[in-house]
Amino acid sequence: MRLPRVLFLTVLLTACAGVSVEEYQKRTPGFEPETFFRGALTAHGVVKNYAGFASRSFVAEITACWSEGVGMLDERFVFDDGELQTRIWTLSENSDGSYSATAGDVRGVGTAQVSGNAMFLDYVLTVQLSDGTIDLAVDDRMYLVSENVLINESSLKKFGVPVGGILLTIIRHPEEQVECPAA
């Protein structure tokens, strides 16, 4: 027996819809960017290629500060091949509870939604290659698993086609003091 085409298309489209951040509304611990992204943090992660192979690894030292509702995350990456990268994020809460996110290598303004223990951040990252640059759509999915540990899984796409991913753990170090720039 064949399924009618409309039913088949409905099932197919529903399967592709994905998980929304609102589905994490009742999950704990509750994620508050202003609390977690404050002070000294470290990130440990891998970069995966289109086939899922972990082709690079990195460690990042992060200094995170907030002033008058605006957060600044200064990320200093060291990759396993010796490459150094810096990304400085600016986060600001919007009136609807979402966040706007900008950085020097991010095209335009990223948008983050927070619900329960999760934060989903979508943005376009400009990646430097040996022969130029490429813009990749990034879908960051962050999950607070304890007061000081966040798991982040990112999918990278070009023209809607998966080209890679990033998997990382961010650890908060509330016992460490950091120097925040004057506002």
Buried (B, 14 or more C-beta within 10 A) or exposed (E): EEEEEEEEEEEEEEEEEEEEBEEBEEBEBBBEBBBBBBBBBBBEBBBBEEEEEEEBBBBBBBBBBBEEEBBBBBBBBBBEEEEEEEBBBBBBBEEEEBBBBBBEBBBEEBBBBBBBBBBBBBBBBEBEEEEEEEBBBBBBBBBBEEEBBBEBBBBBBBEEEEBBBBBBEBBBBEEEEBEBEEE
